[in-house]
Amino acid sequence: MDAYQAYLVIYLNAHMNVVSPELFVLAVMCHLYDYPQNHTLNLFLLGLLTVAMSLSIGISSSMALRTSLDLTTMVVVSLTGYTYWAAKKGMDFHFLGPLLFTSLLVLNFFGFIQIRYSTF
């Protein structure tokens, strides 16, 4: 296997958990289009479509949740470590109170903007 094939295998393995639910939803929708008058099959396919769409939405939102969880953990651990290290050296952080408050307000403001005007 050459380098291109290895890259393709890694790429497909990493992205199939996102692509496969959408392909499954598309396949179910095509079958729904083919059998609009068959009552029992139509109900089964609609149930299958509901499950497939919920899996697709769950996978995509869990990826965003995992990313935000990882970033938050990294920031908290690094800032806590720095604070313990600086406290052992005798540094004082009382002068940073207004800066911390202002920074949190700015981060919340931009977070609300991202929520309000998100593209997905």
N, C-alpha and C positions, 0 to 999 in steps of 0.2 A: 504494500500500500504506500503510495507516495504521499507527499506532504499535503497536496490539495485534497486528496480523498480523506486523509485524517482530519483536516480542518472541516470538511463538509460533514463528516460523521459527528464531530464535536458540536458544530453549529446546529445540526438537526436534532441532536439529543437535547441541547439546551433550549430549543424553541418549540419542540413538538408538544410540550405540555400547554403551550399557549395556542398553537395553531390547531391541534386536533379537536378541541371542543367546538371551535368555529366551523371546521369542516363537517363535524357531526351535525351541528345545527343546520348547516346548508343542505346536507343530505336528507335530513328529516323534513325540511321545508319543501324540497323537491318531491318527496313522496306524498306530502300533504296536497301538493298541487295536482298530482296524478290521480288521487283518490278522493275527490271532494264529496262524493255521494255515498260512500261506503261508511255506514254509521259506526260500527264497532272498531274498524280499523282506523277511522278518523279520530275517535276518542283516544285510542291507544297511542297514535302518533302525536296527538296534541299533548298527552301526558309526557311522552318521551321528549318532545320539544321543550316543555317546561323544565324537565330535569336537566337537559343538555344546556339550556340557557343559564340555569342557576349554577351549574358547574363552571361554565365559561366566566360568568361574573365573579364567582367565588375565587377562581384561580387568579384572575387579573387583580382583584382587590387585595388578595393575600400577598401578592408580589409587592404592591405599593406599601402595604402595612409592614412587611418584612424589611424593606429598604428604610422606612422611617424609623423602625425599631432599632436597626443596626446603627444608623447615624446618631440617634439620640443616646444610645448606650455608649458609643465612642466619645461623644462630647462630655457626658457625665463622668465617665471613668477618667478621661484625660484631665478635666478641670479639677476633679477631686484629688487626683494624684498630685497635680501641681500645687494645690492649696495645702496639702499635707507637707509637701516638700518645702514650700515657702514658709509655712508656719514653724517648721523646725529651724529655719534660718533666722527667725525672728521678724519676719516682714508683717506689716499691718495692712489690712485691706479696707479699713473703714472709709477711706476717702473715695472708694469706688462705688458707694451706695447710689448716688444720683446717676452715675453712668450705667449701672446695672438696671435701674428702673427705666431709664430712657431706652436702653437697648431692648429690653423686654417689650416695651410698648411698640417700638418699631417692628420687631419680629412678629408680634401679634397682628399689627396692621397689615404687613405684607402677607401673612398667612391668610387673613380674611380676604385680601384681594385675590390670592391664588384660589381660594375656595369659590369665591363669587365668579371669577372669570376663567375658570378652568376649561380646557378644551376637550376633555374626555368625559 
